[in-house]
């Protein structure tokens, strides 16, 4: 028996063992959501504080798998200390799936700039030792498969051009496509359960520059590849990064779904890998920023609004960037649910509420007027949620009609109280959003969630007369 055959035999036996030690999360096709115990809400880099993140209980966690730290001086290096295996064990123990993001080319593996440079040998066959990217992917997928990691995001924000702050990839779109293709071809034989995610994109860098969306151009290139159909188009999931403006979340997710469907990629899923509205007006951590003046209540409101609109738009999973503001200098731009001193922002309680109250949703539908946004949540156990907020500075009200004799109403921090209907109606008073001349009403007003036992309801806006709301 050849060494290759021996190796495949051990891989197969290992797969059986893995299925016992690391049972995979069940995923569903686009258009449906898994059963009530499925938790689609995650965090970026929760591993810094394992006990606290375990108490929060997100369903998944994104961690950077840094190529330049795994192999700092050459292809024979294998330094896994930058992804401490205790992080992986802690995540597994708390029922949290680890999703890896691979980036940062080591200096020895590129003819370009270390970090964002295109890997050397990228266009060589995947079994050629000179293809440094293929060799790293092959080893990484095989090694981490036995440690419960099956999902890999290929790089980060390649849509940011090299002349713009924050760029992370100096290659062309063709180079990025080749990285995705090589990752699939090199990684899939090492792990048949491998799931590849396209890099998170920012959307606005293209829109503001008047360019056709990077994702649109990338999907066009993928489907044009003659071998793409036989290789499941080399990817499973599109990744999105959406910040600061509540009303854009639904629109961007829907536009992404429309793009995928237009290319015939109806089975590909959408994840929001990063979302948040980082505060500037935190008394314990003030930040100077020319746009998006955000206070702590707005950050909390944004997170639950983004989660609800993401579900309504068709996102399969959603994560907050980020869990903990570790190693930030005073005044550094901040996004954490926890500050650098480990104290909790109010948004921590909001994300805990999202995980607790929205994880059982099997369908989310949107209705809105010029002044109010309402998301209807349908649960696997037959319950219904009505999540609502004002989207202008004007306070507004909605009326929910139902046969229920009692319901629970939650504020955006998860504080709930039982209420009874008045003449068959529940009335939700929604405070106006905080707006200014620069940002407009970037984040909607404080959120209310009405949790009902049944499903037979109608909703009206009653601020000025009665307007029936129709859910998409």
C-alpha positions in Angstrom: 0.0 0.0 0.0 1.4 3.4 -1.0 2.2 6.2 1.5 -0.6 8.2 -0.1 -3.1 5.4 0.5 -1.9 5.0 4.1 -2.4 8.7 4.6 -5.9 8.7 3.2 -6.8 5.7 5.4 -5.7 7.6 8.5 -7.7 10.6 7.3 -10.8 8.5 7.0 -10.3 7.0 10.4 -9.6 10.4 11.9 -12.9 11.7 10.4 -14.8 9.0 12.3 -13.1 10.0 15.5 -13.6 13.7 14.8 -17.4 13.2 14.4 -17.4 11.8 18.0 -15.1 14.3 19.6 -16.2 17.4 17.7 -19.8 17.1 16.5 -20.4 19.6 13.8 -23.1 22.3 13.9 -26.0 21.5 11.6 -26.5 24.0 8.8 -29.6 24.6 6.7 -30.1 25.7 3.1 -30.8 29.3 2.3 -34.5 30.2 2.9 -34.8 28.1 6.1 -33.4 28.4 9.5 -32.3 25.6 11.8 -34.2 24.4 14.9 -34.7 26.5 18.0 -31.4 25.4 19.7 -29.3 26.9 16.8 -27.4 30.1 17.8 -26.4 32.2 14.7 -24.9 35.0 16.7 -21.2 35.3 17.3 -18.3 37.5 18.4 -14.9 38.4 17.0 -12.1 37.3 19.3 -13.8 36.2 22.4 -10.9 34.0 23.5 -9.2 36.8 25.5 -11.7 36.4 28.3 -12.8 32.7 28.2 -15.1 32.7 31.2 -16.9 35.9 30.3 -17.4 34.9 26.7 -18.7 31.5 27.8 -21.3 33.3 30.0 -22.4 35.3 27.0 -22.7 32.1 25.0 -22.3 33.1 21.4 -22.7 30.4 18.8 -19.5 31.1 17.1 -16.3 33.0 17.2 -13.9 34.4 14.6 -10.2 34.1 15.2 -7.2 35.3 13.1 -5.0 32.5 11.9 -1.9 34.5 10.9 0.2 32.8 8.2 3.2 35.0 8.9 3.2 33.8 12.6 2.6 30.2 11.7 5.5 30.2 9.3 7.6 33.2 10.1 10.9 32.2 8.4 10.1 29.4 5.9 7.8 26.6 4.8 9.2 24.2 7.3 8.1 26.4 10.3 4.9 25.4 12.1 4.3 27.8 15.0 0.8 27.3 16.3 1.2 29.4 19.5 -0.6 32.4 17.8 -3.7 30.2 17.9 -3.5 28.8 21.4 -5.1 25.4 21.5 -6.6 26.3 24.8 -8.8 28.8 22.9 -10.1 26.1 20.7 -10.8 23.8 23.6 -12.5 26.5 25.6 -14.7 27.3 22.6 -15.6 23.7 22.1 -16.4 23.3 25.8 -18.9 26.2 25.6 -20.5 25.1 22.4 -18.9 27.8 20.3 -17.7 27.1 16.8 -14.4 28.6 15.8 -14.2 30.2 12.4 -10.7 31.0 11.1 -9.7 34.0 9.1 -6.4 33.5 7.2 -4.3 36.5 6.3 -0.8 38.1 6.4 1.7 36.6 3.9 5.1 36.0 5.5 8.1 37.9 3.9 9.7 34.7 2.6 6.5 33.7 0.7 5.9 36.8 -1.4 7.6 39.0 -3.9 5.4 41.9 -2.8 4.9 43.6 0.6 5.0 41.3 3.6 1.5 41.1 5.0 -0.7 42.1 2.1 1.6 40.6 -0.6 0.4 38.0 -3.2 1.8 34.6 -2.3 4.7 33.4 -4.4 3.9 30.6 -6.8 0.1 31.2 -6.6 -0.5 30.2 -10.2 1.5 27.0 -10.1 -0.3 23.7 -9.7 -1.6 23.1 -6.2 0.7 20.1 -5.8 3.8 22.0 -6.8 6.0 22.8 -3.7 6.6 26.2 -5.2 2.9 27.2 -4.6 3.5 28.5 -1.1 -0.2 29.3 -0.6 -1.4 25.8 -1.5 1.2 24.2 0.8 0.1 26.4 3.7 -3.6 25.8 3.2 -3.1 22.1 2.9 -1.2 21.9 6.1 -3.5 24.3 8.0 -6.7 22.6 7.0 -5.4 19.1 7.9 -3.9 20.2 11.2 -6.9 22.2 12.5 -9.5 19.7 11.2 -8.6 17.5 14.1 -9.0 20.5 16.4 -12.6 21.2 15.4 -12.0 24.0 12.9 -13.7 23.4 9.5 -14.5 26.9 8.3 -11.9 29.3 6.9 -12.3 32.8 5.6 -9.9 33.6 2.9 -8.3 37.0 3.7 -9.9 40.2 4.7 -11.3 43.2 2.8 -9.6 42.9 -0.6 -11.9 45.6 -1.9 -9.9 48.2 -0.1 -7.3 49.5 -2.6 -3.6 50.0 -1.7 -4.0 53.8 -1.8 -6.6 53.7 1.0 -6.1 53.4 4.8 -6.8 49.8 6.0 -5.9 47.9 2.8 -4.9 44.3 3.4 -4.3 42.8 0.0 -2.2 44.3 -2.8 -3.1 41.8 -5.4 -5.6 42.1 -8.2 -9.1 40.6 -8.3 -7.7 37.9 -10.5 -5.1 37.1 -7.8 -7.7 37.0 -5.1 -9.9 34.6 -7.2 -6.8 32.4 -7.6 -6.3 32.4 -3.8 -9.8 31.2 -3.3 -9.6 28.6 -6.0 -6.3 27.2 -4.8 -7.5 27.2 -1.2 -10.5 25.0 -2.2 -8.5 22.6 -4.4 -5.7 22.2 -1.8 -7.9 22.1 1.2 -10.9 20.0 0.2 -8.9 16.7 -0.1 -7.6 17.3 3.4 -11.1 17.8 4.9 -14.3 16.9 3.0 -16.2 19.0 5.5 -14.2 22.1 4.7 -16.3 25.3 4.3 -14.6 28.2 2.6 -15.8 31.8 3.1 -15.0 34.7 0.8 -13.3 37.6 2.4 -15.5 40.1 4.2 -16.0 43.2 2.0 -16.9 46.7 3.0 -19.3 47.6 0.2 -18.9 51.3 0.6 -15.3 51.6 -0.7 -16.7 50.6 -4.1 -19.9 52.5 -3.9 -18.2 55.8 -2.8 -15.6 55.4 -5.6 -18.3 54.8 -8.2 -17.0 51.3 -8.9 -19.0 48.1 -9.6 -19.0 46.1 -6.4 -16.0 43.9 -5.8 -18.2 41.0 -5.0 -20.1 41.4 -8.2 -16.9 41.3 -10.2 -15.6 38.4 -8.2 -18.7 36.3 -8.7 -18.6 37.0 -12.4 -15.0 35.7 -12.5 -15.8 32.6 -10.4 -18.7 31.4 -12.5 -16.6 32.0 -15.7 -14.0 29.5 -14.6 -14.4 26.3 -16.6 -13.9 24.1 -13.6 -16.0 26.0 -11.1 -19.2 24.0 -11.6 -17.4 20.7 -10.8 -15.8 22.3 -7.7 -18.9 23.8 -6.2 -17.7 27.3 -7.3 -14.8 27.1 -4.8 -16.7 28.7 -1.9 -19.7 28.3 0.5 -20.4 31.6 2.1 -20.2 35.3 1.3 -18.9 37.6 4.2 -20.1 41.1 4.8 -18.9 43.9 7.1 -21.5 46.5 7.9 -21.1 49.4 10.3 -22.8 52.5 11.8 -25.9 53.0 9.6 -28.8 50.8 10.7 -30.9 51.2 7.5 -28.1 49.9 5.3 -28.0 46.4 6.9 -31.1 45.0 5.3 -30.4 46.7 1.9 -26.8 45.3 1.6 -27.8 41.8 2.6 -30.7 41.8 0.1 -28.5 43.2 -2.6 -25.9 40.4 -1.9 -28.7 37.8 -2.1 -29.8 39.2 -5.4 -26.3 39.1 -6.7 -25.8 35.5 -5.7 -29.1 34.4 -7.2 -28.4 36.2 -10.4 -25.2 34.1 -10.9 -27.1 30.9 -10.1 -25.5 30.6 -6.7 -28.7 30.1 -4.8 -27.3 27.7 -2.3 -24.5 30.0 -1.1 -25.1 31.6 2.3 -24.5 35.1 3.6 -22.8 35.9 6.9 -22.3 39.3 8.5 -18.9 38.7 10.0 -18.5 42.2 11.5 -21.1 44.7 12.6 -21.2 47.5 15.2 -21.5 51.2 15.8 -18.4 51.9 17.9 -19.1 54.6 20.5 -17.4 58.0 20.7 -19.4 59.3 23.6 -18.4 56.8 26.3 -17.6 58.6 29.5 -15.0 56.0 30.4 -13.4 55.9 27.0 -14.0 59.1 24.9 -13.0 59.0 21.2 -12.6 61.8 18.7 -14.0 61.0 15.3 -15.3 63.4 12.6 -18.3 61.4 11.8 -20.7 59.0 13.5 -21.0 60.5 16.9 -22.4 57.5 18.8 -23.3 57.2 22.5 -23.6 54.0 24.5 -27.4 53.7 24.0 -27.0 54.1 20.3 -24.3 51.3 20.1 -26.7 49.0 21.9 -29.6 50.0 19.7 -27.6 49.4 16.6 -26.6 45.9 17.5 -30.1 44.6 18.0 -31.3 46.5 14.9 -28.5 45.1 12.8 -29.3 41.6 14.1 -33.0 41.8 13.3 -32.4 43.4 9.9 -29.7 40.9 9.0 -32.1 38.0 9.7 -34.9 39.7 7.8 -32.5 40.2 4.8 -31.5 36.6 4.8 -28.1 36.5 6.7 -27.5 33.1 8.1 -25.1 34.2 10.9 -24.1 37.6 12.4 -21.2 38.5 14.6 -20.3 41.7 16.5 -16.9 43.2 16.1 -15.6 42.9 18.6 -15.8 41.2 22.0 -13.0 43.0 23.9 -10.9 46.1 23.3 -7.7 44.5 24.3 -4.4 46.5 24.0 -6.0 49.8 22.9 -4.2 53.1 23.6 -6.2 55.7 25.4 -8.5 57.4 22.9 -8.1 54.6 20.4 -11.2 53.9 18.3 -13.2 51.4 20.2 -15.8 48.8 19.3 -15.8 46.3 22.2 -18.7 44.9 24.1 -16.1 45.1 26.9 -13.7 48.0 27.4 -9.9 47.6 27.7 -10.3 47.5 31.5 -12.8 44.6 31.1 -15.8 46.6 32.2 -19.0 46.0 30.3 -20.6 48.5 28.0 -24.4 48.4 27.8 -24.1 46.7 24.4 -22.8 43.6 26.2 -26.3 43.1 27.7 -27.9 43.9 24.4 -25.9 41.2 22.6 -26.7 38.7 25.4 -30.4 39.6 24.8 -30.0 39.0 21.0 -28.5 35.6 21.7 -31.2 34.7 24.2 -34.2 36.1 22.4 -33.5 35.8 18.7 -31.6 32.5 18.4 -34.9 30.5 18.0 -36.1 32.6 15.0 -37.0 30.6 11.9 -38.3 33.5 9.9 -37.9 37.3 10.1 -39.9 39.8 8.0 -39.6 43.5 7.6 -42.2 46.3 7.5 -41.3 50.0 7.6 -42.7 53.5 7.0 -40.8 56.8 6.8 -40.8 56.9 10.6 -40.9 53.4 12.0 -39.2 50.0 11.4 -40.8 46.8 12.6 -39.3 43.3 12.2 -41.7 40.3 12.8 -39.9 37.3 14.3 -41.4 33.8 13.9 -40.1 31.1 16.2 -39.9 27.4 15.8 -42.1 26.9 18.8 -44.9 29.0 17.4 -44.2 32.2 19.3 -44.1 35.6 17.6 -41.9 38.6 18.3 -42.4 42.2 17.2 -39.2 44.2 17.3 -39.6 47.9 16.6 -37.9 51.3 16.7 -38.4 54.8 15.4 -36.0 55.7 12.5 -36.3 59.5 12.8 -36.0 62.0 15.6 -39.8 62.0 16.0 -41.2 59.6 18.6 -43.8 57.1 17.2 -46.1 54.4 18.2 -47.3 51.0 16.9 -50.4 49.0 17.9 -50.2 45.2 17.9 -53.6 43.4 17.7 -53.7 39.8 18.9 -55.8 37.2 20.8 -53.1 36.8 23.4 -54.1 37.5 27.0 -50.6 38.5 28.0 -47.2 39.1 26.6 -43.7 40.1 27.7 -42.1 43.4 26.5 -38.3 43.8 26.6 -36.2 46.9 26.3 -33.0 46.8 24.3 -30.9 45.6 27.2 -33.1 42.5 27.9 -35.1 43.8 30.8 -38.6 42.4 30.5 -42.0 42.8 32.1 -45.3 41.1 31.6 -48.1 43.3 30.1 -51.7 42.6 29.2 -53.6 44.0 26.2 -56.0 46.8 26.3 -59.1 46.1 24.3 -57.2 43.4 22.4 -54.2 45.7 21.6 -50.7 46.2 22.8 -49.3 49.7 22.3 -45.5 50.3 21.9 -44.3 53.8 22.5 -41.0 54.2 20.6 -38.7 57.2 21.4 -37.2 59.1 18.6 -33.7 58.5 17.2 -30.7 60.7 18.1 -29.8 62.6 15.0 -27.4 65.4 13.9 -26.6 67.4 10.8 -23.5 65.4 9.8 -24.7 61.8 10.4 -28.4 62.3 10.0 -30.2 59.5 11.9 -27.5 56.9 11.5 -28.9 54.6 14.3 -32.6 54.2 15.0 -34.2 55.0 18.4 -34.3 52.7 21.4 -35.7 49.3 20.6 -38.7 47.4 22.1 -39.3 43.7 21.6 -42.9 42.3 22.3 -42.9 38.6 22.8 -46.2 36.9 22.1 -47.3 33.3 22.6 -49.3 33.0 19.4 -49.0 34.0 15.7 -52.3 35.7 14.7 -51.4 39.4 14.9 -51.7 42.6 12.9 -49.5 45.7 13.4 -50.4 49.3 12.7 -48.5 52.6 13.1 -50.7 54.9 15.0 -48.6 58.1 15.4 -50.9 60.1 13.0 -53.9 58.0 12.1 -53.7 54.2 11.6 -51.4 52.7 8.9 -51.5 48.9 8.4 -47.9 47.5 8.2 -47.2 44.9 5.5 -44.3 42.5 6.1 -42.0 41.5 3.3 
